[in-house]
């Protein structure tokens, strides 16, 4: 079967205002919805939702009748199904049900110096990376703007309840963000302009969709770009990241070069270390050569492969992870090992599947 990088469209972000969710409407659309109210009402609602992170029913500056009406006409996009806490309570994975019954997950991680939420942009994923639980589960649909933004708002509320301020958002949960870029970028603008999050604290991940990288290079806000690389030769990457067959490494590196020239900011490469697959000396040589080919040296995030039910190969052992980092550093590469968070609750990188069943996938095979 062939790789699909253009999955079916998301639920429409157009249509009757009554069918929209509370974080799906724009400021002007909210004004239209409240056209029969004094002008300041829209400001009160918008400020309450974004600045105060309030629930509609808690906006006591509004008459009760108006709160009830808005609750009906602008329902929440997310309904909490379950939550799990790991790492001594500092990691929280939330399972959300959307209006059509689709399930997605987001993960809030509290660190001493920051609070980060990892959010989903699709239900499932069409990219077919076999070592990722989301890819093993397959693609369901794109998420709409309100469904993306509300994940961040919910995380910000949760962080505030722990006495913290949400500082970072990573678009690294379920799905390929650049395959849903129109809605992802609209969400970025909302998070930056209305929630007040710095663009430099927003990170968009991709397996290497070149048209999307070029669009980010031309975009106005200086968000961070993380490329899930995992292999530095086309033969191996074709197996691990099937979209490489459409955008091979020379094409991807050219796009990364254009991004660096446009933004003047370092990007990062994500590298999930798989025992005996991409943790050898030859892999370090190839990765270092790719890094040297770019106009600005990238940062390499090494991620010990997390276990998933559909992938039989184990991750590199801790000693091997440190050795691979040393090999990269000796070759002039800026590399760090990412601290694993949420492994005990299946919330770490590559483990999000929202409870969907996955099938065993042998390395080198493609399910999609």
C-alpha positions as CSV (number, residue, x, y, z in Angstrom):
1,X,0.0,0.0,0.0
2,X,1.2,3.5,-0.7
3,X,2.2,6.2,1.8
4,X,-0.5,8.9,2.2
5,X,0.9,12.3,3.1
6,X,-2.4,14.1,2.2
7,X,-5.0,12.5,4.5
8,X,-8.7,13.4,4.5
9,X,-9.5,17.0,5.4
10,X,-10.3,18.1,9.0
11,X,-13.7,19.0,10.2
12,X,-14.5,22.3,8.6
13,X,-13.5,25.5,10.4
14,X,-16.2,27.2,8.5
15,X,-20.0,27.1,9.0
16,X,-22.7,28.2,11.4
17,X,-21.3,29.9,14.5
18,X,-23.6,27.8,16.7
19,X,-21.6,24.7,15.6
20,X,-18.3,26.1,16.7
21,X,-16.3,25.4,19.9
22,X,-15.4,28.1,22.3
23,X,-11.7,28.1,21.4
24,X,-12.4,27.6,17.7
25,X,-14.0,31.0,17.1
26,X,-11.9,34.0,16.2
27,X,-12.3,37.3,18.0
28,X,-14.3,38.8,15.2
29,X,-16.6,35.7,15.1
30,X,-17.2,36.0,18.8
31,X,-18.2,39.7,18.2
32,X,-20.7,38.5,15.5
33,X,-22.1,36.0,17.9
34,X,-22.6,38.7,20.5
35,X,-23.9,41.3,18.1
36,X,-27.0,41.9,20.2
37,X,-25.0,42.6,23.3
38,X,-23.0,45.7,24.4
39,X,-19.6,45.8,22.7
40,X,-17.7,45.2,25.9
41,X,-19.3,41.8,26.3
42,X,-17.1,40.3,23.6
43,X,-14.0,41.7,25.3
44,X,-15.1,40.3,28.6
45,X,-15.6,36.8,27.2
46,X,-12.4,36.8,25.2
47,X,-10.4,38.1,28.2
48,X,-12.0,35.5,30.4
49,X,-11.2,32.6,28.1
50,X,-7.6,33.6,27.3
51,X,-6.2,35.9,29.9
52,X,-8.1,34.5,32.9
53,X,-8.3,30.9,31.6
54,X,-11.8,30.8,33.0
55,X,-14.6,28.4,32.3
56,X,-17.6,30.1,30.7
57,X,-19.8,29.3,33.8
58,X,-17.3,31.1,36.0
59,X,-17.4,34.4,34.1
60,X,-19.5,36.2,36.7
61,X,-19.0,39.5,34.9
62,X,-21.6,38.1,32.5
63,X,-25.3,37.7,33.2
64,X,-26.2,34.1,34.0
65,X,-28.5,33.9,31.0
66,X,-25.7,34.9,28.7
67,X,-23.3,32.4,30.2
68,X,-25.9,29.7,29.7
69,X,-26.5,30.7,26.1
70,X,-22.8,30.8,25.3
71,X,-22.3,27.5,26.9
72,X,-24.8,26.0,24.5
73,X,-23.6,27.8,21.4
74,X,-19.9,27.5,22.1
75,X,-19.4,24.1,23.7
76,X,-16.0,22.8,24.9
77,X,-14.2,20.8,22.2
78,X,-12.6,18.4,24.7
79,X,-14.2,16.1,27.3
80,X,-11.8,14.5,29.7
81,X,-12.0,10.7,29.6
82,X,-9.1,9.7,31.9
83,X,-5.9,11.2,33.3
84,X,-2.8,9.4,34.4
85,X,0.1,10.8,36.5
86,X,3.7,9.7,36.4
87,X,7.1,10.8,37.5
88,X,6.0,11.4,41.0
89,X,3.0,13.5,39.8
90,X,5.1,15.9,37.6
91,X,3.8,14.3,34.3
92,X,0.1,14.2,33.5
93,X,-1.3,12.5,30.5
94,X,-4.9,13.4,29.6
95,X,-7.1,11.4,27.3
96,X,-9.7,13.6,25.6
97,X,-12.9,12.6,23.7
98,X,-13.8,15.0,20.8
99,X,-17.4,15.8,19.7
100,X,-17.4,13.0,17.2
101,X,-16.1,10.4,19.6
102,X,-12.5,10.5,18.4
103,X,-9.8,10.2,21.1
104,X,-6.6,12.2,21.4
105,X,-4.0,12.7,24.1
106,X,-1.9,15.5,25.5
107,X,0.9,15.5,28.1
108,X,1.8,18.2,30.7
109,X,5.3,18.0,32.1
110,X,6.4,20.1,35.1
111,X,10.2,20.8,35.3
112,X,11.9,22.9,38.0
113,X,12.5,25.7,35.5
114,X,9.5,25.4,33.1
115,X,6.1,23.8,32.4
116,X,5.7,22.2,29.0
117,X,2.7,20.7,27.3
118,X,3.0,18.2,24.4
119,X,-0.2,18.5,22.2
120,X,-1.7,16.5,19.4
121,X,-2.6,18.0,16.0
122,X,-4.2,14.9,14.5
123,X,-6.1,11.9,15.7
124,X,-3.6,9.2,14.7
125,X,-1.0,9.7,12.1
126,X,-0.6,8.8,8.4
127,X,3.2,9.0,8.3
128,X,3.7,5.3,9.1
129,X,6.8,5.4,11.3
130,X,6.7,1.8,12.7
131,X,8.4,2.5,16.0
132,X,5.8,5.2,17.0
133,X,2.6,4.0,18.6
134,X,0.6,6.8,17.0
135,X,1.8,5.7,13.5
136,X,1.1,2.1,14.4
137,X,-2.6,3.0,15.2
138,X,-3.1,4.7,11.8
139,X,-4.8,8.0,10.8
140,X,-8.3,9.1,11.8
141,X,-8.5,12.8,11.0
142,X,-7.0,16.3,11.4
143,X,-7.8,18.3,14.5
144,X,-9.5,21.7,14.2
145,X,-8.1,24.9,15.6
146,X,-10.3,24.9,18.6
147,X,-9.4,21.3,19.4
148,X,-5.7,22.2,19.3
149,X,-5.9,25.4,21.3
150,X,-8.1,23.9,24.0
151,X,-5.4,21.3,24.8
152,X,-3.1,24.2,25.7
153,X,-5.7,26.1,27.7
154,X,-6.5,22.9,29.7
155,X,-2.8,22.4,30.4
156,X,-2.4,26.0,31.4
157,X,-5.2,25.6,33.9
158,X,-3.6,22.4,35.2
159,X,-0.2,24.1,35.6
160,X,-1.8,27.1,37.3
161,X,-3.5,24.7,39.8
162,X,0.1,23.5,40.6
163,X,1.2,27.0,41.2
164,X,3.0,27.2,37.8
165,X,2.7,29.1,34.6
166,X,2.7,27.2,31.3
167,X,5.8,28.3,29.5
168,X,6.4,25.9,26.5
169,X,4.2,24.2,23.9
170,X,5.6,21.4,21.7
171,X,3.5,20.2,18.8
172,X,4.9,16.7,19.2
173,X,1.9,14.6,20.3
174,X,-0.3,12.6,18.0
175,X,0.0,13.4,14.4
176,X,2.2,15.2,11.9
177,X,1.8,19.0,12.4
178,X,2.9,20.0,9.0
179,X,0.2,17.8,7.4
180,X,-2.3,20.0,9.1
181,X,-0.4,23.2,8.9
182,X,-3.2,25.7,8.2
183,X,-4.9,24.8,11.5
184,X,-1.6,24.4,13.3
185,X,-0.5,27.8,12.3
186,X,-3.8,29.4,13.2
187,X,-3.3,27.8,16.6
188,X,0.2,29.2,16.9
189,X,-1.1,32.7,16.2
190,X,-3.8,32.2,18.9
191,X,-1.3,30.9,21.4
192,X,1.1,33.7,20.7
193,X,-1.3,36.6,20.3
194,X,-4.0,35.7,22.9
195,X,-2.5,33.3,25.4
196,X,0.7,35.4,25.4
197,X,3.1,32.6,24.8
198,X,6.5,33.5,23.3
199,X,6.9,32.2,19.7
200,X,10.4,31.1,20.8
201,X,8.7,28.8,23.3
202,X,6.6,27.1,20.7
203,X,8.1,24.1,18.9
204,X,6.7,22.4,15.8
205,X,7.9,18.9,15.0
206,X,7.9,17.2,11.6
207,X,9.1,14.0,10.0
208,X,10.2,16.0,7.1
209,X,7.4,17.4,5.0
210,X,9.3,19.8,2.8
211,X,6.5,22.0,1.6
212,X,5.5,22.7,5.2
213,X,9.1,23.5,6.2
214,X,9.3,26.1,3.4
215,X,6.0,27.6,4.6
216,X,7.4,27.9,8.1
217,X,10.5,29.5,6.8
218,X,8.3,32.2,5.2
219,X,6.1,32.6,8.3
220,X,6.2,35.7,10.5
221,X,6.6,34.2,13.9
222,X,10.0,32.7,14.9
223,X,8.8,29.3,16.2
224,X,11.2,26.5,16.7
225,X,11.5,23.6,14.2
226,X,12.3,20.1,15.2
227,X,12.9,17.5,12.5
228,X,12.4,13.9,13.4
229,X,15.4,12.4,11.5
230,X,16.3,9.0,13.1
231,X,18.5,8.0,10.2
232,X,21.1,9.8,8.1
233,X,21.1,7.6,5.0
234,X,18.2,7.1,2.6
235,X,18.1,3.3,2.8
236,X,17.6,3.2,6.5
237,X,15.4,6.3,6.7
238,X,13.1,4.8,4.0
239,X,12.4,2.0,6.5
240,X,12.1,4.0,9.7
241,X,10.4,7.2,8.3
242,X,8.5,6.2,5.1
243,X,7.9,9.8,4.0
244,X,11.6,9.8,3.2
245,X,10.7,8.0,-0.1
246,X,8.9,11.2,-1.1
247,X,11.3,13.7,0.4
248,X,14.7,12.0,0.6
249,X,17.6,13.4,2.7
250,X,19.1,15.7,0.0
251,X,15.7,17.3,-0.5
252,X,15.0,17.5,3.2
253,X,18.5,19.0,4.0
254,X,18.0,21.6,1.2
255,X,14.7,22.7,2.9
256,X,16.4,22.8,6.3
257,X,19.1,25.0,4.8
258,X,16.5,27.4,3.4
259,X,14.8,27.5,6.8
260,X,18.1,28.4,8.5
261,X,18.9,31.0,6.0
262,X,15.5,32.6,6.4
263,X,15.3,32.4,10.2
264,X,18.9,32.6,11.2
265,X,18.1,30.3,14.1
266,X,19.3,26.8,14.9
267,X,16.9,23.9,14.3
268,X,17.0,20.6,16.1
269,X,17.2,17.0,14.9
270,X,15.3,14.3,16.9
271,X,17.0,10.9,16.9
272,X,15.3,8.0,18.6
273,X,18.1,5.5,19.3
274,X,17.2,1.9,18.4
275,X,19.5,-0.9,19.4
276,X,21.6,-2.0,16.5
277,X,19.7,0.0,14.0
278,X,20.9,3.6,14.2
279,X,23.3,3.7,17.2
280,X,26.5,2.5,15.5
281,X,29.7,4.4,14.7
282,X,28.7,4.6,11.1
283,X,25.4,6.2,12.1
284,X,27.3,8.9,14.1
285,X,29.6,9.5,11.0
286,X,26.6,10.0,8.7
287,X,24.7,12.2,11.1
288,X,27.7,14.4,11.7
289,X,28.2,14.8,8.0
290,X,24.6,15.9,7.6
291,X,24.9,18.4,10.4
292,X,28.1,19.9,8.8
293,X,26.2,20.3,5.5
294,X,23.9,22.9,7.0
295,X,24.7,26.7,7.1
296,X,24.0,26.7,10.9
297,X,24.9,23.6,13.0
298,X,21.7,22.0,14.3
299,X,21.2,20.7,17.8
300,X,20.7,16.9,18.1
301,X,18.2,15.6,20.7
302,X,18.9,11.9,21.4
303,X,15.9,10.0,22.6
304,X,16.2,6.4,23.8
305,X,13.5,4.6,21.9
306,X,10.5,4.1,24.2
307,X,8.7,0.8,24.1
308,X,5.5,0.4,22.1
309,X,3.3,-2.7,21.6
310,X,3.7,-2.7,17.8
311,X,7.5,-2.5,17.5
312,X,9.6,-5.5,18.5
313,X,13.1,-3.8,18.5
314,X,14.3,-2.4,21.8
315,X,15.8,1.0,22.4
316,X,19.5,1.5,22.9
317,X,20.7,0.8,26.5
318,X,21.7,3.9,28.6
319,X,25.4,3.2,28.3
320,X,25.0,3.0,24.5
321,X,23.0,6.3,24.4
322,X,25.9,8.0,26.2
323,X,28.4,6.4,23.9
324,X,26.6,7.6,20.8
325,X,26.4,11.1,22.3
326,X,30.2,11.0,22.9
327,X,30.7,9.9,19.3
328,X,28.7,12.9,18.0
329,X,30.4,15.4,20.3
330,X,33.8,14.1,19.2
331,X,32.7,14.9,15.6
332,X,31.7,18.4,16.5
333,X,28.0,17.9,16.9
334,X,26.0,19.6,19.6
335,X,24.1,16.7,21.1
336,X,22.2,16.1,24.3
337,X,20.1,13.2,25.7
338,X,16.5,14.1,26.3
339,X,15.2,13.3,29.7
340,X,12.5,10.6,29.4
341,X,9.2,11.7,30.9
342,X,6.0,9.7,31.3
343,X,7.3,6.3,30.3
344,X,5.5,4.7,33.2
345,X,2.2,5.9,31.9
346,X,2.8,5.5,28.1
347,X,3.2,9.3,27.8
348,X,6.8,9.5,26.5
349,X,7.9,10.3,22.9
350,X,6.3,7.9,20.4
351,X,4.0,6.2,23.0
352,X,0.7,8.2,22.4
353,X,-2.0,6.1,20.9
354,X,-5.1,7.2,22.8
355,X,-5.9,3.6,23.7
356,X,-6.2,2.5,20.1
357,X,-5.2,-1.0,19.3
358,X,-1.9,-1.4,17.4
359,X,-0.5,-4.3,15.4
360,X,3.0,-5.8,15.6
361,X,5.1,-4.2,12.9
362,X,8.5,-5.7,12.1
363,X,11.3,-3.2,11.3
364,X,11.5,-2.6,7.6
365,X,7.8,-3.2,6.9
366,X,5.1,-0.7,6.2
367,X,1.5,-0.9,7.4
368,X,0.0,1.9,5.5
